Amino acid sequence: MIFSLFRFFFLGLAVMSIAYLMTRYYIGSTLREELESEWQELPQAERGTSRNDWVDQRMMRNRSAIRIRALLISFVIPITSVIAIIIAVNFL
């Protein structure tokens, strides 16, 4: 019984970790595409640096926001949902 519970938690952690990495990559690549298109729309005089430097500077500003979003999507929301379902089934 207890072995099955540990196996369930371990596999859940592994799946959520993979989902975290995929979500973080997806959010980062989507943001990069948006920033590249934003750079294209800037007037020539405001561009200043190269596109990659401009995009990298703004990606560095949003690095912690990307991590937080990915953590919420991959870990917090699924764990909270499972706990809410368990409480609803057992106590309501």
Stockholm file with secondary structure:
# STOCKHOLM 1.0

chainA/1-92         MIFSLFRFFFLGLAVMSIAYLMTRYYIGSTLREELESEWQELPQAERGTSRNDWVDQRMMRNRSAIRIRALLISFVIPITSVIAIIIAVNFL
#=GR chainA/1-92 SS CHHHHHHHHHHHHHHHHHHHHHHHHHHHHHHHHHHHHHHHHSCHHHHCSCHHHHHHHHHHHTHHHHHHHHHIIIIIHHHHHHHHHHHHHHHC
#=GC SS_cons        CHHHHHHHHHHHHHHHHHHHHHHHHHHHHHHHHHHHHHHHHSCHHHHCSCHHHHHHHHHHHTHHHHHHHHHIIIIIHHHHHHHHHHHHHHHC
//
